[in-house]
Amino acid sequence: QVQLVESGGGLVQAGGSLRLSCAASRSIFSGNAMGWYRQAPGKQRELVAYISNTGSTYYAESVKDRFTISRDNAKNTVYLQMNSLKPEDTAVYYCNWYPALPRHYWGQGTQVTVSS
């Protein structure tokens, strides 16, 4: 069964931190690069970061040095540690394999709201 369950979002003040988790089904997670994506109101979904199966990482310029992506292959789980949050980080955050397309299965996402 295909499954992506994101959690850990919430309301936080600017400068605060949140840790997102994503439990994925083995069919999505195993052997694949995994990514975190986000979609702000009125904007297209964008890639935030991804991590390869061997641990290599990539970050969008807007989150570099503030966010850290990691994965636990034994638990089919990917994480996103978000520090020094800014109001412009407000969005619904999704995880999926990388690269994921709009036509692929997507979970419900988790809302992150950063107040100024």
Order of alpha helices (4+ residues) and beta strands (2+ residues): beta-beta-beta-alpha-beta-beta-beta-beta-beta-beta-beta
